[in-house]
Amino acid sequence: MAAVVPVTVSAIVLVARGHVPLVGVVDALLVGLMVGAGMALSLVNGPLRSITRLRISTRRIALDSGGDAPPEKGGIDDLDQLAAWLSAVSRHVRRSLREAREREQETEAVFARMADGILLVDGDLRIRRLNPAAAEMLALTPGRALGYTVIEATMLHSLDGLFREAMLAGATRMRRLETIQPRRRLLHVLVTPLEGGVRGSGAVAVLQDLTEFDRVERVRRDFVTNVSHELRTPVTSIKVMVESLQRGAIKQKALREEFFRSIVEATDRLAQLVDDVLALARIEAGPGRLEWQPVALDQLVRETVAAQVPLAREYQVELTAETDEPLVVTGDPEGLRQAIANLITNGVKYNHPGGQVHIRLRRTEEEACLEVADTGIGIPPEHLSRIFERFYRVDRGRSRELGGTGLGLAIVKHVCEAHGGQVRVESVVGKGSTFQMTLPLTEAAPAPLSDRATDH
């Protein structure tokens, strides 16, 4: 419009001087106004078209991103509409960033709390990430291990070799590895190669600690081996004696009676072994297999002691008990009865004629403490740490001679632990042993105990 002003002024001057007709001047003015308006529109429409295109693009972004985009409204100019769409996109971006941070925090929480170890390395086998489980399994400090190669950080050539093998083959590789520092661990490691990433190809390892599983498996194998051996001995004896009787020994009265007596003893030992194995399996199966109820421990001790009196007389051992204070525990009556009986039986059998076994039940703060003290042969110090193991015998020959299965004290230990208690032993060779069993007390009223006693 500024260009029209000089033309208008000049036209007025020319008309005033009479040089140009008025009609011509008006025509010229109209033309100038039209040209000015066209130029003005061209100057305005450029930015307006850009704003329109930006508004349309912004609207498309907002709709594609799933944002809460405002509707198009008539009567609102492009600038206002653009501002509304930009505000919608801004809200969506903020929400997306917040959700991304929450997902990252969730991922980090899962990563940190996984029981399996995760170890991520780059193409140079340098550690980029590891979670606390992997750090514990490999005895590493997470922050200090980053940036070091696998071999530098762990000193495990087997783990380094497994990473190299998987990355070279471009395929998953797995292996069991053993560490010895700071303690022995058996690890199952699965390595999967990765492509891309910040520093090119790398790999991720998933580590599972099989140490406890391996220990349980070894215990199971040893248990099966020991049970098989213990079963084989009486079965073999029975088989030999029966074959001898079939070949003619049955005709000799003295020999026949001896063989029959030996067969009965072998059968009793076999039955005792089976009973002990079943009892141990029942206890180890967990609390769900036990019959939990309030138990009057003092009454249970008196009943168990009374059931062991014939055995004590047979071995010429005096059996005494102190159970004056009523004490109640929550537990499995039969399991507790067998544990107490096993302790008394050991005290009687590994004693001297004229010896004593004294049972004392007392309260210690929140626990019931049962002590079984004998004046027997005692246990050498080097055996004390192992006597609660299954099938462990201090004197194998004497144990078999006395009809022991090697499971009695193991049953005592497992019963105590199943009831939240403990069992301890003190012993002096030649003077005797004292076994102490502690169990948590309860205030509930006890249920009536069964009159039946378990044979041991």
Buried (B, 14 or more C-beta within 10 A) or exposed (E): EEEBEEBBEEBEEBBEEEEBEEEEBEEBBEEBBEBBEEBEEEEEEEEEEEBBEBBBEBBEBBEEBEBEBBEEEEEEEBEEBBBBBBBBBEBBEEBEEEEEEEEEEEEEEEBEEBEBBBBBBBBEBBBBBBBBBBBBBBBBEBEEBBEBBBBEBBEBEBBBBBBBBBBEEEEEBEBEBEBEEEEEBBBBBBBBBBEEEEEEBBBBBBBBBBBEEBEEEEEEEEBEEBBEEBBEBBEEBBEBBBEBBEEEBBEEEEBBEEBEEBBEBBBEBBEBBBBBBEBBEBBEEEEEEBEEBBBBBBBBBBBBBEBBEEBBEEBEBBBEBEBEEEBBBBBBBBBBBBBBBBBBBBBBBBBBEEBBBBBBBBEEEEBBBBBBBBBBBBBEEEEBEEBBBBBBBBBEEEBBEBBBBBBBBBBBBBBBEBBEBEBEBBBEEEEBBBBBBBBEBBEEEBEEBEEEEBEB
